[in-house]
Amino acid sequence: MVEAPAGGGADLAGIRANDVIIAINGASVRELDYQTIVERLRGPVGSTVQLDVFRKGEVNTVAVMRQAYTK
């Protein structure tokens, strides 16, 4: 599992450790390979991506505004 950086887009959208992303922009990740998932998550800074997230038995859709990645 990869932890999202504090203050990044996922953090600001409320995504937490142990959340499971099950769809990206409405498309299930079940049949996608890792590289395809990464490509769908990437995009221009300031654009948004819709994620369906499974947490504690519930599915929630959250909009994540893409942020610049800094180490």
N, CA, C, O and CB atoms as a CASP TS submission, in Angstrom:
PFRMAT TS
TARGET T0000
AUTHOR 0000-0000-0000
METHOD Language model
MODEL 1
PARENT N/A
ATOM      1  N   MET     1       0.855  -1.176   0.000  1.00  0.00           N
ATOM      2  CA  MET     1       0.000   0.000   0.000  1.00  0.00           C
ATOM      3  C   MET     1       0.898   1.235   0.000  1.00  0.00           C
ATOM      4  O   MET     1       1.921   1.276   0.683  1.00  0.00           O
ATOM      5  CB  MET     1      -0.971   0.000   1.231  1.00  0.00           C
ATOM      6  N   VAL     2       0.503   2.225  -0.767  1.00  0.00           N
ATOM      7  CA  VAL     2       1.246   3.481  -0.835  1.00  0.00           C
ATOM      8  C   VAL     2       0.456   4.543  -0.086  1.00  0.00           C
ATOM      9  O   VAL     2      -0.724   4.755  -0.364  1.00  0.00           O
ATOM     10  CB  VAL     2       1.506   3.913  -2.316  1.00  0.00           C
ATOM     11  N   GLU     3       1.093   5.199   0.848  1.00  0.00           N
ATOM     12  CA  GLU     3       0.434   6.251   1.622  1.00  0.00           C
ATOM     13  C   GLU     3       0.501   7.560   0.850  1.00  0.00           C
ATOM     14  O   GLU     3       1.564   7.946   0.363  1.00  0.00           O
ATOM     15  CB  GLU     3       1.088   6.406   3.023  1.00  0.00           C
ATOM     16  N   ALA     4      -0.632   8.239   0.738  1.00  0.00           N
ATOM     17  CA  ALA     4      -0.681   9.531   0.054  1.00  0.00           C
ATOM     18  C   ALA     4       0.014  10.583   0.911  1.00  0.00           C
ATOM     19  O   ALA     4      -0.089  10.553   2.137  1.00  0.00           O
ATOM     20  CB  ALA     4      -2.149   9.950  -0.247  1.00  0.00           C
ATOM     21  N   PRO     5       0.718  11.509   0.273  1.00  0.00           N
ATOM     22  CA  PRO     5       1.409  12.544   1.046  1.00  0.00           C
ATOM     23  C   PRO     5       0.428  13.468   1.764  1.00  0.00           C
ATOM     24  O   PRO     5      -0.629  13.807   1.232  1.00  0.00           O
ATOM     25  CB  PRO     5       2.316  13.365   0.133  1.00  0.00           C
ATOM     26  N   ALA     6       0.794  13.867   2.973  1.00  0.00           N
ATOM     27  CA  ALA     6      -0.026  14.815   3.728  1.00  0.00           C
ATOM     28  C   ALA     6      -0.141  16.116   2.951  1.00  0.00           C
ATOM     29  O   ALA     6       0.853  16.638   2.445  1.00  0.00           O
ATOM     30  CB  ALA     6       0.572  15.073   5.136  1.00  0.00           C
ATOM     31  N   GLY     7      -1.349  16.631   2.860  1.00  0.00           N
ATOM     32  CA  GLY     7      -1.575  17.883   2.147  1.00  0.00           C
ATOM     33  C   GLY     7      -1.750  17.715   0.651  1.00  0.00           C
ATOM     34  O   GLY     7      -2.001  18.690  -0.057  1.00  0.00           O
ATOM     35  N   GLY     8      -1.620  16.477   0.152  1.00  0.00           N
ATOM     36  CA  GLY     8      -1.816  16.207  -1.267  1.00  0.00           C
ATOM     37  C   GLY     8      -3.296  16.121  -1.606  1.00  0.00           C
ATOM     38  O   GLY     8      -4.152  16.229  -0.728  1.00  0.00           O
ATOM     39  N   GLY     9      -3.586  15.928  -2.875  1.00  0.00           N
ATOM     40  CA  GLY     9      -4.970  15.891  -3.332  1.00  0.00           C
ATOM     41  C   GLY     9      -5.815  14.841  -2.643  1.00  0.00           C
ATOM     42  O   GLY     9      -6.947  15.119  -2.247  1.00  0.00           O
ATOM     43  N   ALA    10      -5.281  13.626  -2.493  1.00  0.00           N
ATOM     44  CA  ALA    10      -6.039  12.561  -1.837  1.00  0.00           C
ATOM     45  C   ALA    10      -6.289  12.887  -0.371  1.00  0.00           C
ATOM     46  O   ALA    10      -7.388  12.667   0.140  1.00  0.00           O
ATOM     47  CB  ALA    10      -5.300  11.228  -1.959  1.00  0.00           C
ATOM     48  N   ASP    11      -5.283  13.404   0.298  1.00  0.00           N
ATOM     49  CA  ASP    11      -5.424  13.794   1.702  1.00  0.00           C
ATOM     50  C   ASP    11      -6.498  14.870   1.849  1.00  0.00           C
ATOM     51  O   ASP    11      -7.360  14.780   2.723  1.00  0.00           O
ATOM     52  CB  ASP    11      -4.077  14.300   2.264  1.00  0.00           C
ATOM     53  N   LEU    12      -6.440  15.874   1.002  1.00  0.00           N
ATOM     54  CA  LEU    12      -7.402  16.972   1.079  1.00  0.00           C
ATOM     55  C   LEU    12      -8.822  16.511   0.752  1.00  0.00           C
ATOM     56  O   LEU    12      -9.788  17.102   1.235  1.00  0.00           O
ATOM     57  CB  LEU    12      -6.993  18.091   0.132  1.00  0.00           C
ATOM     58  N   ALA    13      -8.959  15.458  -0.066  1.00  0.00           N
ATOM     59  CA  ALA    13     -10.279  14.925  -0.416  1.00  0.00           C
ATOM     60  C   ALA    13     -10.825  13.987   0.647  1.00  0.00           C
ATOM     61  O   ALA    13     -11.979  13.567   0.570  1.00  0.00           O
ATOM     62  CB  ALA    13     -10.213  14.201  -1.741  1.00  0.00           C
ATOM     63  N   GLY    14      -9.999  13.653   1.648  1.00  0.00           N
ATOM     64  CA  GLY    14     -10.460  12.808   2.740  1.00  0.00           C
ATOM     65  C   GLY    14     -10.166  11.334   2.564  1.00  0.00           C
ATOM     66  O   GLY    14     -10.696  10.512   3.311  1.00  0.00           O
ATOM     67  N   ILE    15      -9.337  10.975   1.600  1.00  0.00           N
ATOM     68  CA  ILE    15      -8.975   9.575   1.435  1.00  0.00           C
ATOM     69  C   ILE    15      -7.971   9.211   2.523  1.00  0.00           C
ATOM     70  O   ILE    15      -7.024   9.950   2.790  1.00  0.00           O
ATOM     71  CB  ILE    15      -8.388   9.303   0.011  1.00  0.00           C
ATOM     72  N   ARG    16      -8.203   8.044   3.151  1.00  0.00           N
ATOM     73  CA  ARG    16      -7.408   7.627   4.306  1.00  0.00           C
ATOM     74  C   ARG    16      -6.754   6.277   4.066  1.00  0.00           C
ATOM     75  O   ARG    16      -7.123   5.543   3.150  1.00  0.00           O
ATOM     76  CB  ARG    16      -8.278   7.569   5.558  1.00  0.00           C
ATOM     77  N   ALA    17      -5.778   5.963   4.905  1.00  0.00           N
ATOM     78  CA  ALA    17      -5.153   4.647   4.871  1.00  0.00           C
ATOM     79  C   ALA    17      -6.250   3.599   5.009  1.00  0.00           C
ATOM     80  O   ALA    17      -7.212   3.795   5.752  1.00  0.00           O
ATOM     81  CB  ALA    17      -4.078   4.495   6.001  1.00  0.00           C
ATOM     82  N   ASN    18      -6.107   2.511   4.309  1.00  0.00           N
ATOM     83  CA  ASN    18      -7.054   1.386   4.289  1.00  0.00           C
ATOM     84  C   ASN    18      -8.276   1.626   3.415  1.00  0.00           C
ATOM     85  O   ASN    18      -9.068   0.700   3.235  1.00  0.00           O
ATOM     86  CB  ASN    18      -7.507   1.086   5.685  1.00  0.00           C
ATOM     87  N   ASP    19      -8.473   2.826   2.858  1.00  0.00           N
ATOM     88  CA  ASP    19      -9.521   3.016   1.861  1.00  0.00           C
ATOM     89  C   ASP    19      -9.118   2.230   0.617  1.00  0.00           C
ATOM     90  O   ASP    19      -7.933   2.130   0.296  1.00  0.00           O
ATOM     91  CB  ASP    19      -9.740   4.543   1.533  1.00  0.00           C
ATOM     92  N   VAL    20     -10.091   1.681  -0.072  1.00  0.00           N
ATOM     93  CA  VAL    20      -9.816   0.909  -1.278  1.00  0.00           C
ATOM     94  C   VAL    20     -10.482   1.616  -2.450  1.00  0.00           C
ATOM     95  O   VAL    20     -11.702   1.776  -2.476  1.00  0.00           O
ATOM     96  CB  VAL    20     -10.325  -0.567  -1.143  1.00  0.00           C
ATOM     97  N   ILE    21      -9.671   2.040  -3.424  1.00  0.00           N
ATOM     98  CA  ILE    21     -10.215   2.672  -4.627  1.00  0.00           C
ATOM     99  C   ILE    21     -10.761   1.557  -5.510  1.00  0.00           C
ATOM    100  O   ILE    21     -10.030   0.648  -5.902  1.00  0.00           O
ATOM    101  CB  ILE    21      -9.123   3.532  -5.387  1.00  0.00           C
ATOM    102  N   ILE    22     -12.067   1.638  -5.822  1.00  0.00           N
ATOM    103  CA  ILE    22     -12.683   0.585  -6.628  1.00  0.00           C
ATOM    104  C   ILE    22     -13.049   1.071  -8.027  1.00  0.00           C
ATOM    105  O   ILE    22     -13.315   0.256  -8.911  1.00  0.00           O
ATOM    106  CB  ILE    22     -13.922   0.054  -5.930  1.00  0.00           C
ATOM    107  N   ALA    23     -13.067   2.394  -8.242  1.00  0.00           N
ATOM    108  CA  ALA    23     -13.364   2.925  -9.580  1.00  0.00           C
ATOM    109  C   ALA    23     -12.717   4.290  -9.743  1.00  0.00           C
ATOM    110  O   ALA    23     -12.583   5.057  -8.790  1.00  0.00           O
ATOM    111  CB  ALA    23     -14.897   3.021  -9.815  1.00  0.00           C
ATOM    112  N   ILE    24     -12.319   4.572 -10.984  1.00  0.00           N
ATOM    113  CA  ILE    24     -11.747   5.864 -11.349  1.00  0.00           C
ATOM    114  C   ILE    24     -12.616   6.446 -12.447  1.00  0.00           C
ATOM    115  O   ILE    24     -12.748   5.857 -13.519  1.00  0.00           O
ATOM    116  CB  ILE    24     -10.249   5.732 -11.811  1.00  0.00           C
ATOM    117  N   ASN    25     -13.207   7.598 -12.182  1.00  0.00           N
ATOM    118  CA  ASN    25     -14.131   8.231 -13.133  1.00  0.00           C
ATOM    119  C   ASN    25     -15.198   7.250 -13.607  1.00  0.00           C
ATOM    120  O   ASN    25     -15.550   7.220 -14.786  1.00  0.00           O
ATOM    121  CB  ASN    25     -13.360   8.785 -14.338  1.00  0.00           C
ATOM    122  N   GLY    26     -15.707   6.446 -12.669  1.00  0.00           N
ATOM    123  CA  GLY    26     -16.792   5.528 -12.961  1.00  0.00           C
ATOM    124  C   GLY    26     -16.379   4.197 -13.558  1.00  0.00           C
ATOM    125  O   GLY    26     -17.226   3.320 -13.729  1.00  0.00           O
ATOM    126  N   ALA    27     -15.108   4.016 -13.882  1.00  0.00           N
ATOM    127  CA  ALA    27     -14.626   2.765 -14.470  1.00  0.00           C
ATOM    128  C   ALA    27     -13.983   1.897 -13.386  1.00  0.00           C
ATOM    129  O   ALA    27     -13.079   2.344 -12.680  1.00  0.00           O
ATOM    130  CB  ALA    27     -13.613   3.049 -15.615  1.00  0.00           C
ATOM    131  N   SER    28     -14.451   0.658 -13.260  1.00  0.00           N
ATOM    132  CA  SER    28     -13.917  -0.268 -12.263  1.00  0.00           C
ATOM    133  C   SER    28     -12.432  -0.510 -12.474  1.00  0.00           C
ATOM    134  O   SER    28     -11.966  -0.622 -13.607  1.00  0.00           O
ATOM    135  CB  SER    28     -14.671  -1.592 -12.310  1.00  0.00           C
ATOM    136  N   VAL    29     -11.694  -0.590 -11.376  1.00  0.00           N
ATOM    137  CA  VAL    29     -10.265  -0.878 -11.450  1.00  0.00           C
ATOM    138  C   VAL    29      -9.995  -2.382 -11.412  1.00  0.00           C
ATOM    139  O   VAL    29      -8.846  -2.809 -11.518  1.00  0.00           O
ATOM    140  CB  VAL    29      -9.528  -0.185 -10.305  1.00  0.00           C
ATOM    141  N   ARG    30     -11.024  -3.163 -11.265  1.00  0.00           N
ATOM    142  CA  ARG    30     -10.878  -4.613 -11.088  1.00  0.00           C
ATOM    143  C   ARG    30     -10.055  -5.276 -12.193  1.00  0.00           C
ATOM    144  O   ARG    30      -9.234  -6.149 -11.913  1.00  0.00           O
ATOM    145  CB  ARG    30     -12.242  -5.257 -11.030  1.00  0.00           C
ATOM    146  N   GLU    31     -10.263  -4.874 -13.422  1.00  0.00           N
ATOM    147  CA  GLU    31      -9.587  -5.524 -14.544  1.00  0.00           C
ATOM    148  C   GLU    31      -8.369  -4.744 -15.052  1.00  0.00           C
ATOM    149  O   GLU    31      -7.755  -5.139 -16.043  1.00  0.00           O
ATOM    150  CB  GLU    31     -10.564  -5.720 -15.674  1.00  0.00           C
ATOM    151  N   LEU    32      -8.019  -3.646 -14.385  1.00  0.00           N
ATOM    152  CA  LEU    32      -6.925  -2.805 -14.861  1.00  0.00           C
ATOM    153  C   LEU    32      -5.599  -3.213 -14.242  1.00  0.00           C
ATOM    154  O   LEU    32      -5.547  -3.624 -13.083  1.00  0.00           O
ATOM    155  CB  LEU    32      -7.210  -1.344 -14.555  1.00  0.00           C
ATOM    156  N   ASP    33      -4.529  -3.098 -15.017  1.00  0.00           N
ATOM    157  CA  ASP    33      -3.209  -3.353 -14.451  1.00  0.00           C
ATOM    158  C   ASP    33      -2.715  -2.076 -13.767  1.00  0.00           C
ATOM    159  O   ASP    33      -3.292  -1.001 -13.931  1.00  0.00           O
ATOM    160  CB  ASP    33      -2.205  -3.824 -15.556  1.00  0.00           C
ATOM    161  N   TYR    34      -1.644  -2.218 -13.006  1.00  0.00           N
ATOM    162  CA  TYR    34      -1.119  -1.109 -12.214  1.00  0.00           C
ATOM    163  C   TYR    34      -0.815   0.120 -13.068  1.00  0.00           C
ATOM    164  O   TYR    34      -1.187   1.235 -12.699  1.00  0.00           O
ATOM    165  CB  TYR    34       0.135  -1.545 -11.481  1.00  0.00           C
ATOM    166  N   GLN    35      -0.146  -0.069 -14.198  1.00  0.00           N
ATOM    167  CA  GLN    35       0.248   1.060 -15.051  1.00  0.00           C
ATOM    168  C   GLN    35      -0.970   1.826 -15.562  1.00  0.00           C
ATOM    169  O   GLN    35      -0.953   3.056 -15.605  1.00  0.00           O
ATOM    170  CB  GLN    35       1.086   0.565 -16.235  1.00  0.00           C
ATOM    171  N   THR    36      -2.012   1.117 -15.944  1.00  0.00           N
ATOM    172  CA  THR    36      -3.233   1.771 -16.434  1.00  0.00           C
ATOM    173  C   THR    36      -3.895   2.573 -15.322  1.00  0.00           C
ATOM    174  O   THR    36      -4.393   3.673 -15.562  1.00  0.00           O
ATOM    175  CB  THR    36      -4.221   0.728 -16.996  1.00  0.00           C
ATOM    176  N   ILE    37      -3.907   2.034 -14.113  1.00  0.00           N
ATOM    177  CA  ILE    37      -4.476   2.761 -12.974  1.00  0.00           C
ATOM    178  C   ILE    37      -3.709   4.055 -12.746  1.00  0.00           C
ATOM    179  O   ILE    37      -4.314   5.111 -12.562  1.00  0.00           O
ATOM    180  CB  ILE    37      -4.453   1.888 -11.695  1.00  0.00           C
ATOM    181  N   VAL    38      -2.388   3.982 -12.756  1.00  0.00           N
ATOM    182  CA  VAL    38      -1.554   5.173 -12.560  1.00  0.00           C
ATOM    183  C   VAL    38      -1.851   6.207 -13.645  1.00  0.00           C
ATOM    184  O   VAL    38      -1.997   7.391 -13.344  1.00  0.00           O
ATOM    185  CB  VAL    38      -0.046   4.798 -12.570  1.00  0.00           C
ATOM    186  N   GLU    39      -1.942   5.779 -14.890  1.00  0.00           N
ATOM    187  CA  GLU    39      -2.219   6.699 -15.991  1.00  0.00           C
ATOM    188  C   GLU    39      -3.562   7.403 -15.820  1.00  0.00           C
ATOM    189  O   GLU    39      -3.690   8.588 -16.129  1.00  0.00           O
ATOM    190  CB  GLU    39      -2.194   5.952 -17.317  1.00  0.00           C
ATOM    191  N   ARG    40      -4.563   6.671 -15.328  1.00  0.00           N
ATOM    192  CA  ARG    40      -5.887   7.276 -15.132  1.00  0.00           C
ATOM    193  C   ARG    40      -5.918   8.230 -13.949  1.00  0.00           C
ATOM    194  O   ARG    40      -6.720   9.164 -13.922  1.00  0.00           O
ATOM    195  CB  ARG    40      -6.932   6.195 -14.936  1.00  0.00           C
ATOM    196  N   LEU    41      -5.059   8.002 -12.979  1.00  0.00           N
ATOM    197  CA  LEU    41      -5.002   8.898 -11.825  1.00  0.00           C
ATOM    198  C   LEU    41      -4.233  10.182 -12.129  1.00  0.00           C
ATOM    199  O   LEU    41      -4.507  11.228 -11.541  1.00  0.00           O
ATOM    200  CB  LEU    41      -4.365   8.186 -10.646  1.00  0.00           C
ATOM    201  N   ARG    42      -3.288  10.100 -13.029  1.00  0.00           N
ATOM    202  CA  ARG    42      -2.491  11.275 -13.382  1.00  0.00           C
ATOM    203  C   ARG    42      -3.295  12.225 -14.255  1.00  0.00           C
ATOM    204  O   ARG    42      -4.225  11.827 -14.957  1.00  0.00           O
ATOM    205  CB  ARG    42      -1.201  10.858 -14.102  1.00  0.00           C
ATOM    206  N   GLY    43      -2.906  13.497 -14.189  1.00  0.00           N
ATOM    207  CA  GLY    43      -3.542  14.505 -15.031  1.00  0.00           C
ATOM    208  C   GLY    43      -3.004  15.868 -14.680  1.00  0.00           C
ATOM    209  O   GLY    43      -2.175  16.001 -13.780  1.00  0.00           O
ATOM    210  N   PRO    44      -3.464  16.874 -15.373  1.00  0.00           N
ATOM    211  CA  PRO    44      -2.976  18.231 -15.131  1.00  0.00           C
ATOM    212  C   PRO    44      -3.287  18.706 -13.705  1.00  0.00           C
ATOM    213  O   PRO    44      -4.360  18.441 -13.163  1.00  0.00           O
ATOM    214  CB  PRO    44      -3.591  19.194 -16.145  1.00  0.00           C
ATOM    215  N   VAL    45      -2.331  19.402 -13.126  1.00  0.00           N
ATOM    216  CA  VAL    45      -2.532  19.998 -11.799  1.00  0.00           C
ATOM    217  C   VAL    45      -3.764  20.895 -11.861  1.00  0.00           C
ATOM    218  O   VAL    45      -3.915  21.690 -12.789  1.00  0.00           O
ATOM    219  CB  VAL    45      -1.264  20.810 -11.335  1.00  0.00           C
ATOM    220  N   GLY    46      -4.638  20.763 -10.872  1.00  0.00           N
ATOM    221  CA  GLY    46      -5.857  21.558 -10.799  1.00  0.00           C
ATOM    222  C   GLY    46      -7.068  20.870 -11.403  1.00  0.00           C
ATOM    223  O   GLY    46      -8.199  21.292 -11.161  1.00  0.00           O
ATOM    224  N   SER    47      -6.855  19.816 -12.188  1.00  0.00           N
ATOM    225  CA  SER    47      -7.988  19.053 -12.717  1.00  0.00           C
ATOM    226  C   SER    47      -8.458  18.079 -11.636  1.00  0.00           C
ATOM    227  O   SER    47      -7.761  17.864 -10.644  1.00  0.00           O
ATOM    228  CB  SER    47      -7.596  18.286 -14.036  1.00  0.00           C
ATOM    229  N   THR    48      -9.622  17.503 -11.826  1.00  0.00           N
ATOM    230  CA  THR    48     -10.142  16.580 -10.818  1.00  0.00           C
ATOM    231  C   THR    48     -10.344  15.190 -11.406  1.00  0.00           C
ATOM    232  O   THR    48     -10.509  15.015 -12.613  1.00  0.00           O
ATOM    233  CB  THR    48     -11.461  17.104 -10.240  1.00  0.00           C
ATOM    234  N   VAL    49     -10.325  14.226 -10.524  1.00  0.00           N
ATOM    235  CA  VAL    49     -10.623  12.842 -10.859  1.00  0.00           C
ATOM    236  C   VAL    49     -11.612  12.342  -9.809  1.00  0.00           C
ATOM    237  O   VAL    49     -11.459  12.610  -8.618  1.00  0.00           O
ATOM    238  CB  VAL    49      -9.313  11.952 -10.905  1.00  0.00           C
ATOM    239  N   GLN    50     -12.636  11.606 -10.273  1.00  0.00           N
ATOM    240  CA  GLN    50     -13.646  11.052  -9.366  1.00  0.00           C
ATOM    241  C   GLN    50     -13.221   9.645  -8.975  1.00  0.00           C
ATOM    242  O   GLN    50     -12.943   8.813  -9.838  1.00  0.00           O
ATOM    243  CB  GLN    50     -15.066  11.043 -10.027  1.00  0.00           C
ATOM    244  N   LEU    51     -13.172   9.383  -7.690  1.00  0.00           N
ATOM    245  CA  LEU    51     -12.802   8.064  -7.191  1.00  0.00           C
ATOM    246  C   LEU    51     -13.944   7.484  -6.378  1.00  0.00           C
ATOM    247  O   LEU    51     -14.498   8.156  -5.508  1.00  0.00           O
ATOM    248  CB  LEU    51     -11.518   8.136  -6.345  1.00  0.00           C
ATOM    249  N   ASP    52     -14.296   6.235  -6.660  1.00  0.00           N
ATOM    250  CA  ASP    52     -15.209   5.494  -5.800  1.00  0.00           C
ATOM    251  C   ASP    52     -14.332   4.753  -4.806  1.00  0.00           C
ATOM    252  O   ASP    52     -13.459   3.973  -5.188  1.00  0.00           O
ATOM    253  CB  ASP    52     -16.143   4.504  -6.623  1.00  0.00           C
ATOM    254  N   VAL    53     -14.572   5.006  -3.524  1.00  0.00           N
ATOM    255  CA  VAL    53     -13.718   4.494  -2.459  1.00  0.00           C
ATOM    256  C   VAL    53     -14.554   3.642  -1.513  1.00  0.00           C
ATOM    257  O   VAL    53     -15.610   4.067  -1.046  1.00  0.00           O
ATOM    258  CB  VAL    53     -13.026   5.654  -1.693  1.00  0.00           C
ATOM    259  N   PHE    54     -14.065   2.427  -1.234  1.00  0.00           N
ATOM    260  CA  PHE    54     -14.717   1.530  -0.287  1.00  0.00           C
ATOM    261  C   PHE    54     -14.058   1.705   1.065  1.00  0.00           C
ATOM    262  O   PHE    54     -12.848   1.538   1.213  1.00  0.00           O
ATOM    263  CB  PHE    54     -14.640   0.049  -0.758  1.00  0.00           C
ATOM    264  N   ARG    55     -14.887   2.051   2.062  1.00  0.00           N
ATOM    265  CA  ARG    55     -14.391   2.264   3.432  1.00  0.00           C
ATOM    266  C   ARG    55     -15.430   1.754   4.420  1.00  0.00           C
ATOM    267  O   ARG    55     -16.585   2.178   4.410  1.00  0.00           O
ATOM    268  CB  ARG    55     -14.077   3.775   3.694  1.00  0.00           C
ATOM    269  N   LYS    56     -14.996   0.846   5.263  1.00  0.00           N
ATOM    270  CA  LYS    56     -15.839   0.330   6.348  1.00  0.00           C
ATOM    271  C   LYS    56     -17.224  -0.100   5.859  1.00  0.00           C
ATOM    272  O   LYS    56     -18.239   0.246   6.462  1.00  0.00           O
ATOM    273  CB  LYS    56     -15.989   1.385   7.434  1.00  0.00           C
ATOM    274  N   GLY    57     -17.252  -0.854   4.764  1.00  0.00           N
ATOM    275  CA  GLY    57     -18.508  -1.409   4.265  1.00  0.00           C
ATOM    276  C   GLY    57     -19.341  -0.481   3.410  1.00  0.00           C
ATOM    277  O   GLY    57     -20.429  -0.865   2.980  1.00  0.00           O
ATOM    278  N   GLU    58     -18.876   0.715   3.151  1.00  0.00           N
ATOM    279  CA  GLU    58     -19.623   1.683   2.342  1.00  0.00           C
ATOM    280  C   GLU    58     -18.784   2.170   1.175  1.00  0.00           C
ATOM    281  O   GLU    58     -17.557   2.227   1.253  1.00  0.00           O
ATOM    282  CB  GLU    58     -20.073   2.872   3.198  1.00  0.00           C
ATOM    283  N   VAL    59     -19.469   2.520   0.088  1.00  0.00           N
ATOM    284  CA  VAL    59     -18.802   3.115  -1.066  1.00  0.00           C
ATOM    285  C   VAL    59     -19.152   4.590  -1.119  1.00  0.00           C
ATOM    286  O   VAL    59     -20.325   4.960  -1.064  1.00  0.00           O
ATOM    287  CB  VAL    59     -19.207   2.400  -2.387  1.00  0.00           C
ATOM    288  N   ASN    60     -18.137   5.426  -1.225  1.00  0.00           N
ATOM    289  CA  ASN    60     -18.333   6.868  -1.351  1.00  0.00           C
ATOM    290  C   ASN    60     -17.594   7.339  -2.593  1.00  0.00           C
ATOM    291  O   ASN    60     -16.524   6.824  -2.918  1.00  0.00           O
ATOM    292  CB  ASN    60     -17.834   7.628  -0.077  1.00  0.00           C
ATOM    293  N   THR    61     -18.158   8.310  -3.280  1.00  0.00           N
ATOM    294  CA  THR    61     -17.491   8.920  -4.424  1.00  0.00           C
ATOM    295  C   THR    61     -16.911  10.242  -3.963  1.00  0.00           C
ATOM    296  O   THR    61     -17.608  11.078  -3.388  1.00  0.00           O
ATOM    297  CB  THR    61     -18.471   9.117  -5.630  1.00  0.00           C
ATOM    298  N   VAL    62     -15.619  10.419  -4.226  1.00  0.00           N
ATOM    299  CA  VAL    62     -14.957  11.653  -3.841  1.00  0.00           C
ATOM    300  C   VAL    62     -14.262  12.264  -5.055  1.00  0.00           C
ATOM    301  O   VAL    62     -13.746  11.550  -5.915  1.00  0.00           O
ATOM    302  CB  VAL    62     -13.947  11.399  -2.702  1.00  0.00           C
ATOM    303  N   ALA    63     -14.256  13.572  -5.110  1.00  0.00           N
ATOM    304  CA  ALA    63     -13.544  14.279  -6.166  1.00  0.00           C
ATOM    305  C   ALA    63     -12.186  14.687  -5.615  1.00  0.00           C
ATOM    306  O   ALA    63     -12.095  15.337  -4.573  1.00  0.00           O
ATOM    307  CB  ALA    63     -14.351  15.523  -6.673  1.00  0.00           C
ATOM    308  N   VAL    64     -11.146  14.305  -6.317  1.00  0.00           N
ATOM    309  CA  VAL    64      -9.782  14.631  -5.908  1.00  0.00           C
ATOM    310  C   VAL    64      -9.207  15.641  -6.890  1.00  0.00           C
ATOM    311  O   VAL    64      -9.114  15.372  -8.088  1.00  0.00           O
ATOM    312  CB  VAL    64      -8.891  13.352  -5.838  1.00  0.00           C
ATOM    313  N   MET    65      -8.826  16.795  -6.378  1.00  0.00           N
ATOM    314  CA  MET    65      -8.162  17.779  -7.223  1.00  0.00           C
ATOM    315  C   MET    65      -6.681  17.435  -7.268  1.00  0.00           C
ATOM    316  O   MET    65      -6.016  17.337  -6.237  1.00  0.00           O
ATOM    317  CB  MET    65      -8.390  19.235  -6.696  1.00  0.00           C
ATOM    318  N   ARG    66      -6.185  17.256  -8.471  1.00  0.00           N
ATOM    319  CA  ARG    66      -4.781  16.889  -8.628  1.00  0.00           C
ATOM    320  C   ARG    66      -3.875  18.041  -8.192  1.00  0.00           C
ATOM    321  O   ARG    66      -4.110  19.208  -8.508  1.00  0.00           O
ATOM    322  CB  ARG    66      -4.486  16.498 -10.089  1.00  0.00           C
ATOM    323  N   GLN    67      -2.829  17.662  -7.452  1.00  0.00           N
ATOM    324  CA  GLN    67      -1.858  18.618  -6.922  1.00  0.00           C
ATOM    325  C   GLN    67      -0.492  18.331  -7.526  1.00  0.00           C
ATOM    326  O   GLN    67      -0.244  17.229  -8.016  1.00  0.00           O
ATOM    327  CB  GLN    67      -1.797  18.552  -5.372  1.00  0.00           C
ATOM    328  N   ALA    68       0.385  19.310  -7.493  1.00  0.00           N
ATOM    329  CA  ALA    68       1.768  19.082  -7.905  1.00  0.00           C
ATOM    330  C   ALA    68       2.412  18.137  -6.914  1.00  0.00           C
ATOM    331  O   ALA    68       2.205  18.266  -5.707  1.00  0.00           O
ATOM    332  CB  ALA    68       2.563  20.417  -8.000  1.00  0.00           C
ATOM    333  N   TYR    69       3.181  17.200  -7.401  1.00  0.00           N
ATOM    334  CA  TYR    69       3.855  16.238  -6.536  1.00  0.00           C
ATOM    335  C   TYR    69       5.211  16.803  -6.125  1.00  0.00           C
ATOM    336  O   TYR    69       6.023  17.186  -6.968  1.00  0.00           O
ATOM    337  CB  TYR    69       4.021  14.864  -7.251  1.00  0.00           C
ATOM    338  N   THR    70       5.438  16.847  -4.824  1.00  0.00           N
ATOM    339  CA  THR    70       6.727  17.273  -4.305  1.00  0.00           C
ATOM    340  C   THR    70       7.163  16.275  -3.250  1.00  0.00           C
ATOM    341  O   THR    70       6.331  15.716  -2.537  1.00  0.00           O
ATOM    342  CB  THR    70       6.660  18.716  -3.722  1.00  0.00           C
ATOM    343  N   LYS    71       8.440  16.053  -3.151  1.00  0.00           N
ATOM    344  CA  LYS    71       8.957  15.122  -2.130  1.00  0.00           C
ATOM    345  C   LYS    71       9.295  15.857  -0.874  1.00  0.00           C
ATOM    346  O   LYS    71       9.743  15.247   0.097  1.00  0.00           O
ATOM    347  CB  LYS    71      10.187  14.375  -2.634  1.00  0.00           C
TER
END
